[in-house]
Amino acid sequence: MFKEITIQDYQSNIFHKIGKEWMLIGAEANDRCNAMTASWGGMGILWNKPVVFVFIRPQRFTNSLVSEASHFSLSFYPEHMRDMLTYMGTVSGKDEDKITKAGLHVVQDHAPYFAEASEVMICRKLFAQELDPECILDASVDKQNYPLKDYHILYVGEIEKILVKE
Protein backbone atom coordinates (compact mmCIF):
# COMPACT_ATOMS: atom_id res chain seq x y z
CA MET A 1 0.00 0.00 0.00
CA PHE A 2 1.27 3.47 -0.92
CA LYS A 3 0.60 6.85 0.60
CA GLU A 4 0.99 10.17 -1.18
CA ILE A 5 3.42 12.71 0.24
CA THR A 6 4.16 16.29 -0.72
CA ILE A 7 7.31 17.50 -2.45
CA GLN A 8 8.21 19.29 0.79
CA ASP A 9 8.02 16.00 2.70
CA TYR A 10 10.23 14.10 0.26
CA GLN A 11 13.46 13.32 2.13
CA SER A 12 15.36 10.85 -0.06
CA ASN A 13 18.84 11.60 -1.36
CA ILE A 14 18.16 11.75 -5.09
CA PHE A 15 21.86 11.43 -5.94
CA HIS A 16 21.96 8.10 -4.12
CA LYS A 17 18.52 6.99 -5.35
CA ILE A 18 19.26 7.50 -9.04
CA GLY A 19 23.02 7.04 -9.22
CA LYS A 20 23.47 4.10 -6.84
CA GLU A 21 20.09 2.40 -6.35
CA TRP A 22 18.83 3.01 -9.91
CA MET A 23 15.20 3.39 -10.96
CA LEU A 24 12.67 2.16 -13.47
CA ILE A 25 11.20 4.60 -15.99
CA GLY A 26 7.72 3.38 -16.89
CA ALA A 27 5.32 4.46 -19.62
CA GLU A 28 2.37 3.23 -21.63
CA ALA A 29 1.21 4.12 -25.13
CA ASN A 30 -0.75 2.35 -27.86
CA ASP A 31 -1.80 -0.37 -25.39
CA ARG A 32 1.84 -1.27 -24.69
CA CYS A 33 3.38 -0.92 -21.24
CA ASN A 34 7.10 -1.08 -20.55
CA ALA A 35 9.79 0.05 -18.16
CA MET A 36 13.55 0.28 -18.27
CA THR A 37 16.29 0.69 -15.71
CA ALA A 38 18.05 4.05 -15.58
CA SER A 39 20.82 5.56 -13.50
CA TRP A 40 21.05 9.00 -15.10
CA GLY A 41 18.74 11.84 -14.16
CA GLY A 42 17.94 14.36 -11.51
CA MET A 43 15.40 16.54 -9.79
CA GLY A 44 14.92 20.25 -9.27
CA ILE A 45 12.83 23.28 -10.07
CA LEU A 46 12.25 24.38 -13.67
CA TRP A 47 9.65 26.84 -14.92
CA ASN A 48 8.54 27.23 -11.28
CA LYS A 49 7.58 23.56 -11.15
CA PRO A 50 9.07 20.57 -9.30
CA VAL A 51 10.59 18.42 -12.03
CA VAL A 52 12.63 15.35 -12.77
CA PHE A 53 14.80 14.93 -15.80
CA VAL A 54 15.76 11.58 -17.31
CA PHE A 55 17.75 10.41 -20.31
CA ILE A 56 16.72 7.58 -22.63
CA ARG A 57 18.61 6.31 -25.66
CA PRO A 58 16.56 6.56 -28.87
CA GLN A 59 16.74 2.83 -29.65
CA ARG A 60 15.18 1.80 -26.32
CA PHE A 61 11.61 0.50 -26.60
CA THR A 62 10.65 2.54 -23.53
CA ASN A 63 11.69 5.67 -25.42
CA SER A 64 8.98 5.10 -28.02
CA LEU A 65 6.39 4.84 -25.23
CA VAL A 66 7.60 7.86 -23.25
CA SER A 67 7.67 9.81 -26.51
CA GLU A 68 3.98 9.04 -27.15
CA ALA A 69 2.69 9.22 -23.56
CA SER A 70 1.63 12.29 -21.62
CA HIS A 71 3.04 10.89 -18.35
CA PHE A 72 5.82 8.60 -17.16
CA SER A 73 6.74 7.14 -13.80
CA LEU A 74 9.97 6.80 -11.89
CA SER A 75 9.99 3.98 -9.38
CA PHE A 76 12.62 3.02 -6.83
CA TYR A 77 13.21 -0.37 -5.18
CA PRO A 78 14.87 -1.91 -2.14
CA GLU A 79 18.39 -3.30 -2.58
CA HIS A 80 17.22 -6.92 -2.56
CA MET A 81 15.58 -6.22 -5.96
CA ARG A 82 18.87 -5.32 -7.68
CA ASP A 83 18.74 -8.43 -9.90
CA MET A 84 15.31 -7.34 -11.17
CA LEU A 85 16.68 -3.88 -12.00
CA THR A 86 19.62 -5.44 -13.84
CA TYR A 87 17.26 -7.66 -15.84
CA MET A 88 14.90 -4.77 -16.65
CA GLY A 89 17.88 -2.81 -17.98
CA THR A 90 19.28 -5.52 -20.22
CA VAL A 91 16.21 -7.12 -21.84
CA SER A 92 13.90 -5.35 -24.28
CA GLY A 93 10.19 -5.24 -23.57
CA LYS A 94 9.66 -5.20 -27.32
CA ASP A 95 10.91 -8.78 -27.51
CA GLU A 96 9.30 -10.32 -24.41
CA ASP A 97 6.98 -9.57 -21.49
CA LYS A 98 9.83 -8.62 -19.19
CA ILE A 99 7.51 -7.07 -16.61
CA THR A 100 5.82 -10.43 -15.95
CA LYS A 101 9.14 -12.31 -16.13
CA ALA A 102 10.59 -9.89 -13.56
CA GLY A 103 7.71 -10.65 -11.19
CA LEU A 104 6.38 -7.09 -11.23
CA HIS A 105 2.72 -6.11 -10.87
CA VAL A 106 1.52 -3.06 -12.80
CA VAL A 107 -0.42 -0.29 -11.06
CA GLN A 108 -1.87 2.56 -13.14
CA ASP A 109 -2.03 6.23 -12.16
CA HIS A 110 -1.62 8.30 -15.36
CA ALA A 111 1.44 6.09 -15.98
CA PRO A 112 2.29 2.53 -15.06
CA TYR A 113 4.34 1.80 -11.97
CA PHE A 114 4.84 -1.35 -9.94
CA ALA A 115 3.41 -2.59 -6.65
CA GLU A 116 6.87 -3.78 -5.57
CA ALA A 117 8.37 -0.25 -5.57
CA SER A 118 9.30 1.55 -2.37
CA GLU A 119 8.91 5.04 -3.89
CA VAL A 120 7.16 6.28 -7.03
CA MET A 121 6.98 9.60 -8.85
CA ILE A 122 4.21 10.22 -11.38
CA CYS A 123 5.41 12.83 -13.86
CA ARG A 124 3.67 14.81 -16.61
CA LYS A 125 5.94 15.22 -19.59
CA LEU A 126 6.88 18.88 -20.20
CA PHE A 127 9.86 18.74 -22.53
CA ALA A 128 11.75 16.36 -24.80
CA GLN A 129 14.86 16.96 -26.87
CA GLU A 130 17.64 14.85 -28.33
CA LEU A 131 21.03 15.77 -26.93
CA ASP A 132 22.98 17.72 -29.53
CA PRO A 133 26.61 16.59 -29.75
CA GLU A 134 27.56 20.16 -30.72
CA CYS A 135 26.52 21.19 -27.19
CA ILE A 136 28.72 18.66 -25.37
CA LEU A 137 31.58 20.87 -24.29
CA ASP A 138 33.83 18.14 -22.91
CA ALA A 139 34.93 15.90 -25.81
CA SER A 140 35.79 13.08 -23.41
CA VAL A 141 32.10 12.86 -22.38
CA ASP A 142 31.10 12.36 -26.01
CA LYS A 143 33.88 9.84 -26.65
CA GLN A 144 33.19 7.81 -23.49
CA ASN A 145 29.38 7.78 -23.59
CA TYR A 146 28.48 7.94 -27.28
CA PRO A 147 30.77 5.72 -29.36
CA LEU A 148 27.69 4.75 -31.44
CA LYS A 149 26.52 8.39 -31.67
CA ASP A 150 23.15 7.31 -30.18
CA TYR A 151 22.58 10.48 -28.16
CA HIS A 152 20.03 10.28 -25.38
CA ILE A 153 16.66 12.00 -25.46
CA LEU A 154 16.28 14.33 -22.48
CA TYR A 155 12.81 14.25 -20.93
CA VAL A 156 11.67 16.72 -18.29
CA GLY A 157 8.58 15.82 -16.32
CA GLU A 158 6.62 17.77 -13.74
CA ILE A 159 6.27 15.74 -10.55
CA GLU A 160 2.53 15.48 -10.03
CA LYS A 161 2.56 12.87 -7.29
CA ILE A 162 5.04 11.15 -4.96
CA LEU A 163 4.02 7.83 -3.45
CA VAL A 164 5.89 5.98 -0.70
CA LYS A 165 5.34 2.47 0.61
CA GLU A 166 3.54 2.47 3.96
N, C-alpha and C positions, 0 to 999 in steps of 0.2 A: 504494500500500500504506500502511495506517495502523498506528500502534503506539499502545497504550494508555499513558497517563501518569496519575500520581496528581494529586489536587487540589493537593498541596503542590508538585508540579513544574510546575504551570501558571504560566507567566510572562507571558502576554499582558496588555496594557493593555485591560481590558474597556471602559473609557470610549471609547477609540479604536475598538476592534473593533465595538462596537454603534453608537455615535453617528456615526462617520465612515466605516467600512468597510461597515457594515450586515451583516445575516445573513438566512438563510432559516430560518423555523420550519416544520418538516415534521411531518406526522401522517398516520395511516391509520386508517380506520374503515369498516365496511360495504363492504369490498373497493374502497374509493376512497382513493387516495393524492394528496396535494397539498402544496404548500409556498407560502409567501408571504414577501416581503421585509419586514423590520422594522428599525427604527432606534431603538426605544424598549425599554428593559429594563435589567436589571442582574443583579448577582451578589452573594451574601453568605452569611451564616449565619442560619438561621431554624429554630427548634425543634431546635437542636443538629445541624442537617444543612446540608451545602453545597447551596445552592439558586441557581436563576436565577428571575427574574420577567420576564414578557413581557406585552404588552398587545395585544389583537386586537379590532378593531371587530366588533360582532355580525353585520353583514351580510357579512363575508368568508367565503367558502367554507371556508377553512382553519379558521375558528372552529368550524364544525359538526363537523369531524373531530377537532380538539383536544378539544372538549367530550365527544365519545364515547370517545376513546382513553384508554388508561391511561398512555401515554408520548408524548412529542414530542421532536423533535430541534432543536437549533440548529446551523447549519453556517455557516462563515465561508470566504471566498474571496479569492484574490489580486486585486489591483487591476485586472488586465487582464480580469476577468470582470464589471466594473461594468455593462456593457450588459445582461448576463444578469440581474443583480440588479434593474435598472430594469424590464426586461420582466416578471420574476416578480412585481413589485410592482404592475404596472398592468393585467395581464390575469388574468381569473378562470379558475381550473382547473375551474370548474363548466361553463364554456362551451367549452373546448377542452383538448387534452392539452398544456398549456404546458410540462410537464416535458420531454417529447420534443422539442417545438419549441425549447426552450432548449438542447438538446444535453446534458441531464443524464442520468446513469445511476444508477438507484435501487439502494441497498444497504440491507438490512434488519438491524436489531439492536434489537428491541423497538419501534422507530420507524424510518420511512424517513429516510435521509440520502443524500448524493450523492457518488459517487466523485471528482468534481472538487473537492471541498472541501479546504481546507488544515487546518481544525480542525473537530471535531464534538463536541457534548455530547449525550449521551443522557440524558433527564430523565424521571423518574416523576412524574406529576402528583399534587400534594399538595393544591392549593387552587385554587378558581375563584370569582370574584365580580365582578359588574358594578360598575363605578365608580358611586358614588352622587353625583349633582351636589350634594346637600346637604353633602357632605364636602369639596368643593373650596373651600378657604378664600380663594383669590385669584380674584376674579370675572373678572379678565382672562384667566386660564388657561381658564376655561369658555368665555368669549366667543371667544377665539382658536382653540381646538382643537375646540369642539363646537357649531358653528353649526347643525348638523342634529340635535343632541341624541342622537347615536349614540355613547353612552359606551362606552369600551373594556371588555372583559372582562379582568380581571387573572388571570393564571395563574401559580402558583408551582410549580416542579418541582424535585425533588431530583436533583442531578447524580449519576447512577449510573456514568457512564463518560465520560472525555475521550479523544478520539482525535486524533492529529496525523499529518500526512503525513510519511512517512519520506523 
